Amino acid sequence: MPLRWDVFCKVVDNYGDIGVCWRLARQLAREHGLSVRLWVDDLLTFARLESRLDAGLEVQFLGTVEVRRWPAAFVSPEGPLAGVIIEAFGCGLPEALQQQMAEQGCAPVWINLEYLSAERWVDDCHGLGSPQPGLPLTRHFFFPGFRPASGGLLVESGLLARRDAFRADQNACATFWQQLGLPAPRPGELRVSMFAYPGAPLTEQLQAWAGGTVPVTVLLPEGLLPAETAAFEPAGHGALRIQRFPFLPHDDYDRLLWACDVNFVRGEDSFVRGMWAGRPLVWQIYAQEEAAHFAKLDAFLDLYQSGLECTAAQAQRRLWDAWNSRVDAPAVAEACSELLAHWPVLAQQAGQRALEWGENVDLASKLIEFVGRLASPSGASRP
Ligand code: TRH
């Protein structure tokens, strides 16, 4: 089993690409003792997720993970190549590196880590190999997913136990709010974390909460969607209070999700973390061309809601449709009040799903097992 791994990450936009790669690199190093080098083309974006990172350095260590700037003109460092090369989200390995891999007697295992989806086809494509034209190399597709036949989900060992211990510890929660400079929840308050893309019907949603009878506090990262919130800031309006928080390191963002009653999440990584929080969540999916993302959204809901009481399931689906601006979706305010009416059932279901899926083998372990099979002398897909 190769012990040295290289992970290549291009920040296409936002934070999800580096969010996933950093989480994986850290877990491979911490929990599996692997020697991991993470190549990132945009260290400034990375620094927003990880305060220890110095975006001015070419090479640095975060714990035992070696982080390297991935420059446009890539030159392989001295010494032997890593035994495993992870290309995140089809970001494209440097040609010079591919050449070197091909020239090596025993080529590194080359994995393309794909985007997460609950769609059925993922199970059939997970693990397939694609021989590279003109090179004696095979690129293997590793698909994260929710069913056992897929590559699994990123979940650190003991995550749910840490979540439960945090929630049960009132002092830890109070200290957490203090450290973020956020007020403790008011009695009877609904505390909501909000992470959304421009275009989300946020103003409409805030309007509804402001005019409602339940005290609601919405927590948003600094600088996010200022136009949508302008009418309600700085303090809030009516029953609504708005609070900004500085963009948090990964572990603190988890705590924030654990401490809220409803989490609005987006993209891929915050969505999975929201799922691990085990509280009702609202997912704004990353929009794709020709509305391809709606199939992904539906596939997830079908799986997530299996066994859920029908009216609660419908309420959740309607809010997710509204939040994703789907044609014929109901107004956001109406959909949200429906969802809140079903909060206890949805919270129970969310907790159950996190438990079930968290107990499945995690992505990092599955990846290591997959690589082990390919790297063994009889590895069927080896070139
Ligand atoms: O930021 P995202 O929209 O990122 C991505 C990219 O756009 C990518 O191109 C796309 O393919 C993918 O979405 C689906 O959403 P995501 O995936 O949720 O990533 C956000 C990351 O930021 C995640 O790792 C959690 C982290 N985060 C923090 O660490 N602290 C915070 O305070 C917040 C709000 C988020």
Residues whose N, C-alpha, C, O or C-beta is under 5 A from the ligand:
A	BS01	TRH	V12 D13 N14 Y15 G16 D17 G19 V20 L49 F195 P221 P246 F247 L248 P249 H250 Y253 R266 G267 E268 D269 S270 F271 Y286
